[in-house]
Amino acid sequence: MKIKNQKRNTKAKDLAFEYGVSIATVKKYYSQDREDYEQEAAARRKQAFELRQKGLAWKDVADSMNATIDAVKSLAKRYKQQDKNQI
């Protein structure tokens, strides 16, 4: 029986310890659907790209997205490579 698929806020290791099951079991029952993950990832890439297009510095983009500077640079780069061409 799979639980409603949604992103976990707690680490799989912590849930496994709490319920006395393996980490693999937690991942199996509490995993996020691939489709949901892809939509979330595409939205993050687009957000990083659009914030940068508005003239924000990489540091400001990173702070607003709660990520590192290198992470948001990568997100924006991937948006240009993958998502922008599909529109």
N, C-alpha and C positions, 0 to 999 in steps of 0.2 A: 504494500500500500504506500504509494508515494504521496507525500504531503504537498499542499498547494505550492507550486514552484515559485519561489521568490528569493531575492538576494538575502543571504544571512548577514546579521549584524554581529554575530558571535563566531569566533573561530571554531572550525570543525573539531580541533583537538580538545577544546574546552567542553563542547557539547558531548563528545565521545566520553570524556572522563566523567561528566555529570550523570550520564545515563548508563554508563557501564557497557558501552558498545565500541566497536572499532571506528576509526576515522573514516574508513571506506564506507561503512554503513551510514554514517552521518551524511557523507557526500552523496551517496546513492539516494537517500530519502529527502534531502534538503537542497538538492542542486537546483540552480537556476536554469530554465529552459534556454537552449542555444539561441532561439529566435529572440527572446527577451534580452539576452546578453548582447547580441549583435545590434539590436536597436539602441540599447543603452550606450554601447561603444561608439556607434555612429553619431549619436547625439553629443557625446563628449568631444569627438573629433571636430564636429561642426562648431561647437561652442568655443573651443580653443581658437579655431581659425577666425571666427567672426569677431571675437574679442580683440584679436591681434589686428584685424582689418579696421577696427574702430580707432586704432592708434595707441592702444595700451602697450606698455612695455611688457616684455616677457615676464618680468618679476610680478607685475600687477595681474597678468593673466594667471600665473601660477598661484598667486595668493587667492584670487577669486575662485579658482577651481580646487583649492586645497590639494595642490600637487607640486611637484618640483618643476624648476624651469626647463630642465631637459625633457621631462615627461610631456609638458605642454608643447614644446617645440616638435616633439615626435608626433603628437596628436595632430597638430596643424599640418605637418608635412604629409602624414598619411591621409588626411582629408583631401589635400590637393591631389595626391596620387590616386586615391581610390574613389572617394565619394563625389568629388566635384565633377568628374568625368561622367558619372552616371545620371546627373541631373539633366 
